[in-house]
Amino acid sequence: MADITTKQTGLYSGVLGIVDSTLRSLWIPNWLPAWCPTSESQLRAAEDRMLRCIEGRLSKQFVDVGNGNQLWTLAVDASVAADAPAACHHKTPVVLLHGFGGGVGLWALNLDALSRGGRSVYALDLLGFGQSSRPCFPADAEAAEALFVDAIERWRAQLGLEAMILLGHNLGGYLAASYALRHPRRVKHIVLVEPWGFPERPATSDQDRPVPVWIKALGAMLSPLNPLAGLRMVGPLGLTLVQTLRPDFKKKFASMFVDNTVSEYIYHLNVQAPSGETAFKNMTLPYGWAKRPLLRRLGSLPPDAPITLVYGSRSSIDGHSGCGVQEMRRGSHVEIITIRGAGHYVYADQPDDFNQRVLEVCHQVD
């Protein structure tokens, strides 16, 4: 019976692999709009709508990071205001790294607030996401991670930032910590918001409950596919799918938008060529665990590197990693902040509380 199940699972995986390979032809720009009603210009327009409520002086640019790649960058530079005190020009800037499937537009509730103290705030689309270049990443997890991090370092050098307060959410938190490990003197403070990829994958015997067989079979069937392949498979129904499955995003930004601005932005972000998405898949084990967990690597971070971890009280993300960081880095500054009433998207669920806590972290720096 086990042999039959294995053969069936292998057959399903083979079929889905063929489907996924076939769908790759739809990711060629000339074919994509025919099935998924999207384009680079539509993504750009959707992002512009997300940012139309920003009051600060907002600048946008592509930053060259080598090898023909560019990172799309937003900057809210409060220090250029005529009434800005001279000290503002010396404040360490905040750099925001979005999570998996995200983009700079999702910081719409935070950009103004974080820059009001005269501190420059940058947000960039990670390599392979948003409006940034979407190269072919290495299949090796370590090499893919290095490409992400190298792009961030080249971006920093191009902008001439000596140091920064590096804040990352989800995948962005993983990459912020990875960057700090490689370039510790460029980071004044690391802020990890609901970070992905920190704990080790538990051994089967260590799990509180065994994973049901049907979930294992489903995971094997879907493993050949990229995480968001289904969104591209449904083609013109994709936007409706986003609106149906994630109505919470509209609620999170209800203070800014009453229409479908947010769901349209998320849709256009994630039906483009799956470059960063493929890299993320290559960096993960089944059920979303990281192939190269960061918790065990943080021991090599200099002891004077301060870390703040931010979690939502209603999030499904395991916050025990924060306690693990504290245990590992005794004698170093490790603070854990829990935002009440927030889920995984802390910065959008409770933006006022989140912004205030991040500003407090910034004030500790300068």
Disulfide bonds with the S-S distance in Angstrom:
none
